[in-house]
Amino acid sequence: MKKYVPIEDGDYYLTPEGYRCFTEQYHLKRGYCCESGCRHCPYGFNKKTLKKN
């Protein structure tokens, strides 16, 4: 079961299009890679090759 990680200041920002973009800080708190190709993924997942670097 995945743990609940509360969202705090610095965990995301809004893009010019209005989307919530999670920062590296949030991904590290969450503790795993969701393999969605996140912009600030600290785990090195490449959506094109479907592999972690």
A tleap script that builds the chain and sets N, CA, C and O, in Angstrom:
source leaprc.protein.ff14SB
mol = sequence {
  NMET LYS LYS TYR VAL PRO ILE GLU ASP GLY
  ASP TYR TYR LEU THR PRO GLU GLY TYR ARG
  CYS PHE THR GLU GLN TYR HIE LEU LYS ARG
  GLY TYR CYS CYS GLU SER GLY CYS ARG HIE
  CYS PRO TYR GLY PHE ASN LYS LYS THR LEU
  LYS LYS CASN
}
set mol.1.N position { 0.843 -1.177 0.000 }
set mol.1.CA position { 0.000 0.000 0.000 }
set mol.1.C position { 0.894 1.247 0.000 }
set mol.1.O position { 1.878 1.311 0.737 }
set mol.2.N position { 0.554 2.210 -0.809 }
set mol.2.CA position { 1.326 3.438 -0.913 }
set mol.2.C position { 1.008 4.347 0.263 }
set mol.2.O position { -0.140 4.440 0.698 }
set mol.3.N position { 2.041 5.018 0.776 }
set mol.3.CA position { 1.838 5.902 1.920 }
set mol.3.C position { 1.335 7.272 1.461 }
set mol.3.O position { 1.603 7.701 0.338 }
set mol.4.N position { 0.620 7.933 2.325 }
set mol.4.CA position { 0.131 9.284 2.063 }
set mol.4.C position { 1.233 10.272 2.402 }
set mol.4.O position { 1.771 10.249 3.509 }
set mol.5.N position { 1.572 11.134 1.461 }
set mol.5.CA position { 2.597 12.157 1.676 }
set mol.5.C position { 1.908 13.515 1.596 }
set mol.5.O position { 1.420 13.903 0.535 }
set mol.6.N position { 1.867 14.238 2.716 }
set mol.6.CA position { 1.215 15.552 2.683 }
set mol.6.C position { 1.998 16.532 1.807 }
set mol.6.O position { 3.228 16.505 1.779 }
set mol.7.N position { 1.287 17.381 1.105 }
set mol.7.CA position { 1.908 18.370 0.222 }
set mol.7.C position { 2.200 19.631 1.026 }
set mol.7.O position { 1.323 20.169 1.701 }
set mol.8.N position { 3.450 20.095 0.942 }
set mol.8.CA position { 3.890 21.266 1.691 }
set mol.8.C position { 4.461 22.298 0.736 }
set mol.8.O position { 4.571 22.049 -0.465 }
set mol.9.N position { 4.828 23.465 1.273 }
set mol.9.CA position { 5.469 24.508 0.464 }
set mol.9.C position { 6.732 23.958 -0.189 }
set mol.9.O position { 7.530 23.284 0.463 }
set mol.10.N position { 6.911 24.243 -1.461 }
set mol.10.CA position { 8.085 23.804 -2.189 }
set mol.10.C position { 7.938 22.448 -2.845 }
set mol.10.O position { 8.849 22.003 -3.543 }
set mol.11.N position { 6.801 21.770 -2.637 }
set mol.11.CA position { 6.592 20.453 -3.234 }
set mol.11.C position { 6.103 20.525 -4.675 }
set mol.11.O position { 6.207 19.547 -5.415 }
set mol.12.N position { 5.571 21.672 -5.075 }
set mol.12.CA position { 5.085 21.813 -6.446 }
set mol.12.C position { 5.036 23.286 -6.824 }
set mol.12.O position { 5.142 24.171 -5.975 }
set mol.13.N position { 4.872 23.524 -8.119 }
set mol.13.CA position { 4.614 24.869 -8.616 }
set mol.13.C position { 3.615 24.743 -9.746 }
set mol.13.O position { 3.425 23.659 -10.298 }
set mol.14.N position { 2.979 25.846 -10.091 }
set mol.14.CA position { 2.012 25.835 -11.179 }
set mol.14.C position { 2.710 26.234 -12.473 }
set mol.14.O position { 3.443 27.222 -12.512 }
set mol.15.N position { 2.481 25.468 -13.519 }
set mol.15.CA position { 3.056 25.772 -14.822 }
set mol.15.C position { 2.252 26.907 -15.456 }
set mol.15.O position { 1.155 27.217 -14.992 }
set mol.16.N position { 2.783 27.529 -16.509 }
set mol.16.CA position { 2.025 28.588 -17.192 }
set mol.16.C position { 0.660 28.115 -17.706 }
set mol.16.O position { -0.262 28.916 -17.862 }
set mol.17.N position { 0.540 26.803 -17.967 }
set mol.17.CA position { -0.731 26.252 -18.440 }
set mol.17.C position { -1.703 25.981 -17.299 }
set mol.17.O position { -2.868 25.663 -17.538 }
set mol.18.N position { -1.225 26.106 -16.045 }
set mol.18.CA position { -2.091 25.897 -14.893 }
set mol.18.C position { -2.001 24.518 -14.268 }
set mol.18.O position { -2.797 24.197 -13.386 }
set mol.19.N position { -1.058 23.693 -14.698 }
set mol.19.CA position { -0.895 22.358 -14.135 }
set mol.19.C position { 0.004 22.400 -12.905 }
set mol.19.O position { 0.863 23.275 -12.794 }
set mol.20.N position { -0.185 21.468 -11.989 }
set mol.20.CA position { 0.664 21.339 -10.816 }
set mol.20.C position { 1.856 20.458 -11.203 }
set mol.20.O position { 1.672 19.328 -11.656 }
set mol.21.N position { 3.057 20.967 -11.027 }
set mol.21.CA position { 4.273 20.238 -11.376 }
set mol.21.C position { 5.043 19.967 -10.087 }
set mol.21.O position { 5.497 20.899 -9.423 }
set mol.22.N position { 5.190 18.685 -9.732 }
set mol.22.CA position { 5.878 18.327 -8.506 }
set mol.22.C position { 7.375 18.492 -8.653 }
set mol.22.O position { 7.947 18.203 -9.704 }
set mol.23.N position { 8.008 18.962 -7.580 }
set mol.23.CA position { 9.442 19.212 -7.577 }
set mol.23.C position { 10.201 17.957 -7.132 }
set mol.23.O position { 9.605 16.981 -6.677 }
set mol.24.N position { 11.519 18.010 -7.273 }
set mol.24.CA position { 12.370 16.909 -6.828 }
set mol.24.C position { 12.167 16.659 -5.334 }
set mol.24.O position { 12.184 15.513 -4.884 }
set mol.25.N position { 11.978 17.729 -4.574 }
set mol.25.CA position { 11.740 17.633 -3.124 }
set mol.25.C position { 10.569 16.701 -2.834 }
set mol.25.O position { 10.663 15.839 -1.960 }
set mol.26.N position { 9.464 16.870 -3.564 }
set mol.26.CA position { 8.288 16.031 -3.334 }
set mol.26.C position { 8.557 14.581 -3.712 }
set mol.26.O position { 8.190 13.665 -2.977 }
set mol.27.N position { 9.197 14.373 -4.857 }
set mol.27.CA position { 9.480 13.005 -5.310 }
set mol.27.C position { 10.349 12.266 -4.300 }
set mol.27.O position { 10.117 11.085 -4.039 }
set mol.28.N position { 11.340 12.934 -3.730 }
set mol.28.CA position { 12.204 12.301 -2.738 }
set mol.28.C position { 11.429 11.987 -1.455 }
set mol.28.O position { 11.664 10.949 -0.837 }
set mol.29.N position { 10.518 12.858 -1.048 }
set mol.29.CA position { 9.684 12.582 0.127 }
set mol.29.C position { 8.784 11.385 -0.127 }
set mol.29.O position { 8.563 10.563 0.762 }
set mol.30.N position { 8.267 11.291 -1.341 }
set mol.30.CA position { 7.382 10.179 -1.683 }
set mol.30.C position { 8.136 8.852 -1.632 }
set mol.30.O position { 7.594 7.843 -1.179 }
set mol.31.N position { 9.395 8.854 -2.098 }
set mol.31.CA position { 10.249 7.687 -1.906 }
set mol.31.C position { 10.264 6.645 -3.004 }
set mol.31.O position { 10.890 5.599 -2.827 }
set mol.32.N position { 9.610 6.874 -4.121 }
set mol.32.CA position { 9.651 5.909 -5.218 }
set mol.32.C position { 9.352 6.614 -6.540 }
set mol.32.O position { 8.833 7.730 -6.560 }
set mol.33.N position { 9.684 5.952 -7.629 }
set mol.33.CA position { 9.425 6.482 -8.970 }
set mol.33.C position { 8.094 5.933 -9.478 }
set mol.33.O position { 7.851 4.728 -9.410 }
set mol.34.N position { 7.242 6.806 -9.981 }
set mol.34.CA position { 5.930 6.386 -10.494 }
set mol.34.C position { 6.003 6.007 -11.972 }
set mol.34.O position { 5.020 5.540 -12.548 }
set mol.35.N position { 7.177 6.212 -12.585 }
set mol.35.CA position { 7.428 5.872 -13.992 }
set mol.35.C position { 6.470 6.578 -14.950 }
set mol.35.O position { 6.016 5.993 -15.933 }
set mol.36.N position { 6.169 7.844 -14.650 }
set mol.36.CA position { 5.309 8.646 -15.516 }
set mol.36.C position { 6.098 9.659 -16.331 }
set mol.36.O position { 5.515 10.412 -17.111 }
set mol.37.N position { 7.407 9.688 -16.162 }
set mol.37.CA position { 8.231 10.648 -16.898 }
set mol.37.C position { 8.142 12.043 -16.333 }
set mol.37.O position { 8.114 13.015 -17.089 }
set mol.38.N position { 8.097 12.164 -15.021 }
set mol.38.CA position { 7.968 13.469 -14.371 }
set mol.38.C position { 9.147 14.376 -14.713 }
set mol.38.O position { 10.281 13.913 -14.844 }
set mol.39.N position { 8.874 15.646 -14.854 }
set mol.39.CA position { 9.863 16.653 -15.233 }
set mol.39.C position { 11.034 16.720 -14.264 }
set mol.39.O position { 12.172 16.913 -14.692 }
set mol.40.N position { 10.783 16.566 -12.970 }
set mol.40.CA position { 11.830 16.711 -11.953 }
set mol.40.C position { 12.133 15.386 -11.247 }
set mol.40.O position { 12.452 15.384 -10.058 }
set mol.41.N position { 12.038 14.278 -11.952 }
set mol.41.CA position { 12.255 12.958 -11.357 }
set mol.41.C position { 13.716 12.785 -10.931 }
set mol.41.O position { 14.616 12.870 -11.765 }
set mol.42.N position { 13.957 12.541 -9.626 }
set mol.42.CA position { 15.324 12.331 -9.160 }
set mol.42.C position { 15.793 10.889 -9.356 }
set mol.42.O position { 16.947 10.570 -9.070 }
set mol.43.N position { 14.911 10.024 -9.837 }
set mol.43.CA position { 15.243 8.616 -9.979 }
set mol.43.C position { 15.751 8.258 -11.365 }
set mol.43.O position { 16.146 7.115 -11.600 }
set mol.44.N position { 15.748 9.207 -12.283 }
set mol.44.CA position { 16.327 8.996 -13.598 }
set mol.44.C position { 15.490 8.187 -14.571 }
set mol.44.O position { 16.042 7.594 -15.498 }
set mol.45.N position { 14.182 8.142 -14.393 }
set mol.45.CA position { 13.339 7.378 -15.315 }
set mol.45.C position { 13.248 8.092 -16.658 }
set mol.45.O position { 13.025 9.301 -16.715 }
set mol.46.N position { 13.422 7.334 -17.733 }
set mol.46.CA position { 13.329 7.863 -19.090 }
set mol.46.C position { 12.066 7.292 -19.720 }
set mol.46.O position { 11.978 6.085 -19.947 }
set mol.47.N position { 11.092 8.141 -20.002 }
set mol.47.CA position { 9.809 7.682 -20.532 }
set mol.47.C position { 9.939 7.069 -21.925 }
set mol.47.O position { 9.156 6.194 -22.294 }
set mol.48.N position { 10.930 7.527 -22.704 }
set mol.48.CA position { 11.102 7.012 -24.063 }
set mol.48.C position { 11.622 5.586 -24.067 }
set mol.48.O position { 11.174 4.769 -24.871 }
set mol.49.N position { 12.577 5.268 -23.166 }
set mol.49.CA position { 13.144 3.921 -23.115 }
set mol.49.C position { 12.482 3.050 -22.065 }
set mol.49.O position { 12.716 1.843 -22.013 }
set mol.50.N position { 11.648 3.665 -21.221 }
set mol.50.CA position { 10.969 2.976 -20.116 }
set mol.50.C position { 11.953 2.339 -19.154 }
set mol.50.O position { 11.686 1.272 -18.602 }
set mol.51.N position { 13.106 2.998 -18.949 }
set mol.51.CA position { 14.131 2.475 -18.038 }
set mol.51.C position { 14.638 3.594 -17.145 }
set mol.51.O position { 14.587 4.774 -17.493 }
set mol.52.N position { 15.130 3.185 -15.982 }
set mol.52.CA position { 15.775 4.134 -15.069 }
set mol.52.C position { 17.258 4.176 -15.415 }
set mol.52.O position { 17.873 3.142 -15.675 }
set mol.53.N position { 17.822 5.369 -15.415 }
set mol.53.CA position { 19.255 5.511 -15.727 }
set mol.53.C position { 20.101 5.113 -14.555 }
set mol.53.O position { 21.329 5.167 -14.633 }
savepdb mol mol.pdb
quit
